[in-house]
Amino acid sequence: MNSRPEQIRAVADQALKRLKTDVIDLFYQHRVDPDVPIEDVAGTVKALITEGKVRHFGLSEAGVQTIRRAHAVQPVTALQSEYSLWWREPEQEILPVLEELGIGFVPFSPLGKGFLTGAINETTTFDSKDFRNIVPRFSQEARKANQALVDLLAEIATRKRATSAQIALAWLLAQKPWIVPIPGTTKLHRLEENIRAAEVELTANDLASIESALATIKVEGDRYPAHLQARVNR
């Protein structure tokens, strides 16, 4: 993690060369560097915008005060953080501030790293190099406990003639018009499936029903092991 001004400039120049372009549309600080004042980061990106190398400034996993301080120097266009039906912490403080400041929200892991699709259960085994092996929420016990959430999505998906993944994404899209989830995939048919989530309409009654059902489900397990959670700016 290195967000010193000279490093930001070097990374921007390298990205421009790799992308073979003259300008970066959205330039993210992917984790808040505790050793560099966010004002210095925002100021450096502001200079890059003035120079025409960058169009917009983004943050990732930043807390409320960091967002406000950065935005005061250079308006933040987007915040990228985890948000899904099984990780709703951003609703407490982050979303209200983003709405106040006019900042877009880009949720990563909107499908719960695959769990919300229904393709993973307590008997699933992961490759030895799979990141989920160290995630508390993916322990066998947690997966068994959290199956109730997957079952809920499957039930709604059947009713809506959609997939569980599409319901999870449609729920996110229904929260705010300035939320744009970024589900990851390596398969074309999954990409096409995810795109079709935009066609799934969840009515006010559907959303209320989901909310009511979620209130009875307690999600088990932390989303990161302690050493990685310490890198989240909250």
C-alpha positions in Angstrom: 0.0 0.0 0.0 1.6 3.2 -1.1 -0.4 6.4 -1.9 2.5 8.9 -1.8 2.0 11.6 -4.5 5.0 10.4 -6.5 3.7 6.8 -6.5 0.2 8.0 -7.6 1.8 9.8 -10.5 4.0 6.9 -11.5 1.0 4.5 -11.4 -1.1 6.9 -13.5 1.6 7.1 -16.1 2.1 3.3 -16.2 -1.6 2.8 -16.5 -1.9 5.2 -19.4 0.9 3.3 -21.2 -0.6 -0.1 -20.5 -4.1 1.0 -21.6 -2.7 2.8 -24.6 -4.9 5.8 -23.9 -4.4 9.5 -23.2 -6.8 9.7 -20.2 -8.0 7.5 -17.4 -11.8 7.8 -16.9 -11.9 6.8 -13.3 -8.8 6.7 -11.1 -9.3 4.8 -7.9 -7.3 4.7 -4.6 -8.2 1.1 -3.9 -7.4 1.2 -0.2 -6.9 4.1 2.1 -3.2 4.5 3.0 -3.0 5.3 6.7 0.5 6.8 6.2 -0.6 9.5 3.7 -3.1 12.2 4.4 -6.1 11.8 2.1 -5.9 15.5 1.3 -2.5 14.7 -0.4 -4.0 11.9 -2.4 -7.0 14.0 -3.5 -4.7 16.9 -4.3 -2.5 14.8 -6.5 -5.4 13.3 -8.4 -6.8 16.9 -8.8 -3.5 17.9 -10.4 -3.7 14.8 -12.7 -7.3 15.9 -13.7 -6.0 19.4 -14.4 -3.3 18.0 -16.6 -5.8 16.0 -18.5 -4.5 12.6 -17.5 -7.5 11.6 -15.4 -11.2 12.5 -15.6 -12.6 11.3 -12.3 -11.5 10.4 -8.8 -12.6 7.3 -7.0 -12.1 5.8 -3.5 -12.5 2.2 -2.2 -13.3 1.0 1.3 -13.1 4.5 2.6 -14.9 5.6 5.8 -17.2 8.6 6.1 -14.6 11.1 7.4 -12.1 10.1 4.7 -14.7 10.6 2.0 -15.6 14.0 3.3 -12.0 15.1 3.6 -11.1 13.9 0.1 -14.3 15.4 -1.4 -13.4 18.8 0.0 -10.2 18.8 -2.0 -11.3 17.1 -5.2 -14.9 15.9 -5.7 -15.2 12.1 -5.5 -17.1 10.6 -8.3 -17.5 7.0 -7.0 -16.9 4.9 -3.9 -16.2 1.2 -4.3 -17.0 -1.0 -1.3 -18.6 -4.4 -0.6 -22.4 -4.3 -0.4 -24.9 -7.1 -1.0 -27.8 -8.9 0.7 -25.4 -10.5 3.1 -23.2 -7.4 3.8 -25.3 -4.3 4.4 -23.0 -2.3 6.6 -22.8 0.6 4.1 -26.5 1.4 4.7 -25.6 2.6 8.2 -23.3 5.6 7.4 -21.8 5.3 3.9 -24.9 5.5 1.7 -26.4 8.6 3.4 -23.1 10.5 3.0 -22.8 9.4 -0.7 -26.3 10.6 -1.4 -25.6 13.9 0.4 -22.5 14.6 -1.6 -23.7 13.2 -4.9 -21.2 10.3 -5.1 -21.9 7.1 -7.0 -21.6 3.8 -5.3 -19.9 0.7 -6.9 -20.5 -2.4 -4.8 -18.0 -5.2 -5.3 -18.8 -8.8 -4.4 -22.5 -8.1 -5.0 -23.1 -11.9 -5.2 -21.3 -12.6 -1.9 -18.2 -14.0 -3.7 -20.5 -16.6 -5.3 -22.4 -17.7 -2.3 -25.7 -15.8 -3.2 -25.9 -17.6 -6.5 -26.7 -20.9 -4.8 -23.8 -22.7 -6.4 -22.0 -23.0 -3.0 -23.1 -24.9 0.1 -21.6 -26.4 3.3 -20.2 -29.3 1.3 -18.4 -27.2 -1.3 -14.6 -27.4 -1.3 -12.4 -24.7 -2.7 -9.0 -24.8 -4.5 -6.1 -24.5 -2.1 -5.3 -21.0 -3.5 -8.9 -19.8 -3.3 -9.2 -16.6 -1.2 -12.4 -17.9 0.4 -10.5 -20.5 2.3 -9.4 -17.8 4.8 -12.7 -15.9 4.9 -14.7 -16.6 8.1 -18.0 -16.2 6.3 -17.0 -19.2 4.1 -16.2 -21.6 7.0 -18.3 -24.8 6.7 -20.3 -23.8 9.8 -21.0 -20.3 8.5 -22.1 -21.6 5.1 -24.5 -24.0 6.7 -25.9 -21.2 8.9 -26.3 -18.8 6.0 -28.0 -21.3 3.7 -31.3 -19.7 4.8 -30.4 -16.6 2.8 -29.6 -18.6 -0.3 -32.9 -20.5 0.1 -34.8 -17.2 0.3 -33.2 -15.9 -3.0 -34.0 -19.2 -4.7 -37.7 -18.9 -3.7 -38.0 -15.4 -5.0 -36.1 -16.3 -8.2 -38.5 -19.1 -8.9 -41.4 -16.7 -8.5 -39.8 -14.1 -10.7 -38.6 -16.6 -13.3 -35.1 -15.4 -12.8 -31.9 -16.8 -11.2 -30.8 -16.2 -7.6 -27.9 -14.1 -8.9 -30.3 -11.9 -10.9 -32.4 -11.4 -7.8 -29.4 -10.4 -5.7 -28.3 -7.9 -8.4 -31.8 -6.6 -9.0 -32.2 -5.9 -5.2 -29.0 -3.8 -5.3 -30.2 -1.9 -8.4 -33.5 -1.2 -6.6 -31.8 0.4 -3.6 -30.6 3.7 -5.3 -30.4 4.9 -8.9 -26.7 5.7 -8.4 -25.7 2.2 -7.4 -23.8 0.2 -10.0 -22.7 -3.3 -8.9 -19.7 -4.9 -10.4 -20.1 -8.7 -10.3 -17.0 -10.6 -11.3 -17.0 -13.6 -13.6 -14.8 -15.5 -16.0 -17.6 -17.0 -18.0 -19.5 -15.4 -20.9 -22.8 -17.0 -20.0 -22.6 -15.7 -16.4 -21.9 -12.2 -17.7 -25.0 -12.4 -19.9 -27.0 -13.7 -17.0 -25.8 -10.8 -14.8 -26.6 -8.2 -17.4 -30.2 -9.5 -17.6 -30.6 -8.7 -13.9 -31.4 -5.2 -15.1 -34.6 -6.6 -16.6 -35.8 -8.0 -13.4 -38.4 -5.8 -11.7 -38.8 -6.0 -8.0 -41.9 -4.2 -6.9 -42.3 -2.3 -3.6 -44.1 -5.3 -2.3 -41.3 -7.6 -3.4 -38.7 -5.4 -1.7 -40.8 -5.2 1.5 -41.2 -9.0 1.5 -37.4 -9.5 1.1 -36.8 -7.0 3.9 -39.2 -8.8 6.2 -37.7 -12.2 5.5 -34.1 -10.9 5.9 -35.1 -9.6 9.4 -35.5 -13.2 10.5 -32.1 -14.3 9.1 -28.8 -13.7 11.0 -25.8 -13.8 8.7 -22.9 -15.6 10.4 -19.2 -15.0 9.9 -17.0 -12.0 9.4 -16.4 -10.9 5.8 -12.6 -10.7 6.3 -10.0 -12.3 8.6 -8.7 -9.8 11.2 -5.5 -8.9 9.4 -7.4 -7.9 6.2 -10.3 -6.2 8.1 -7.6 -3.9 9.7 -7.0 -2.5 6.2 -10.5 -1.3 5.8 -10.9 2.5 6.5 -13.9 2.5 8.9 
